[in-house]
Amino acid sequence: GFLADALGRLRVGKAVELLIAKVRDESKEVKSAAQRALERITGHTEAGSDPEKWMEWFENNKALYK
């Protein structure tokens, strides 16, 4: 959770794909922190806690985070 929060505060774009993977984590705390970080980094809030929606969004926007 802490790392995801830190990445979100720093707006580390390259961490987007890693954070999407963490949205699948078994830990509710990790999932929630990853979602918050993704929303901070990307400004995208429509995917919520759905990793499939995040992956779809990322496929269409990954050029922005290279």
ZIPE-V759419 format. One record per pair of residues at least 12 apart in sequence whose ideal C-beta (glycine too) atoms are under 10 Angstrom apart, sorted by the first residue. I is the first residue (numbers start at 1). J is the second residue. If there is no record, write none. Layout:
I&J / I&J
This chain:
1&22 / 1&25 / 1&27 / 1&28 / 1&29 / 1&30 / 1&31 / 1&32 / 1&33 / 1&34 / 1&36 / 1&37 / 2&29 / 2&30 / 2&33 / 3&15 / 3&18 / 3&19 / 3&22 / 3&30 / 3&33 / 3&34 / 3&37 / 4&18 / 4&19 / 4&22 / 4&23 / 4&25 / 4&29 / 4&30 / 4&31 / 4&32 / 4&33 / 4&34 / 4&35 / 4&36 / 4&37 / 4&38 / 4&40 / 5&32 / 5&33 / 5&34 / 5&36 / 5&37 / 5&40 / 6&33 / 6&37 / 7&19 / 7&22 / 7&33 / 7&34 / 7&37 / 7&38 / 7&40 / 7&41 / 8&33 / 8&34 / 8&35 / 8&36 / 8&37 / 8&38 / 8&39 / 8&40 / 8&41 / 8&42 / 9&36 / 9&37 / 9&40 / 9&41 / 10&37 / 10&40 / 10&41 / 11&37 / 11&40 / 11&41 / 11&42 / 11&43 / 12&37 / 12&40 / 12&41 / 12&65 / 13&41 / 13&42 / 13&62 / 13&64 / 13&65 / 13&66 / 14&41 / 14&65 / 14&66 / 15&34 / 15&37 / 15&38 / 15&41 / 15&65 / 16&37 / 16&38 / 16&41 / 16&42 / 16&44 / 16&54 / 16&57 / 16&58 / 16&61 / 16&62 / 16&64 / 16&65 / 16&66 / 17&54 / 17&55 / 17&58 / 17&62 / 17&65 / 18&34 / 18&37 / 19&33 / 19&34 / 19&35 / 19&36 / 19&37 / 19&38 / 19&39 / 19&40 / 19&41 / 19&42 / 19&51 / 19&54 / 19&58 / 20&34 / 20&35 / 20&38 / 20&47 / 20&51 / 20&52 / 20&53 / 20&54 / 20&55 / 20&57 / 20&58 / 21&34 / 21&51 / 21&54 / 21&55 / 22&34 / 22&35 / 22&37 / 22&38 / 22&51 / 23&35 / 23&37 / 23&38 / 23&47 / 23&48 / 23&49 / 23&50 / 23&51 / 23&52 / 23&53 / 23&54 / 23&55 / 24&49 / 24&51 / 24&52 / 24&54 / 24&55 / 25&51 / 28&49 / 31&49 / 31&51 / 32&49 / 34&49 / 34&51 / 34&54 / 35&47 / 35&48 / 35&49 / 35&50 / 35&51 / 35&54 / 38&54 / 38&57 / 38&58 / 41&65 / 42&54 / 42&57 / 42&58 / 42&61 / 42&64 / 42&65 / 44&57 / 44&58 / 44&61
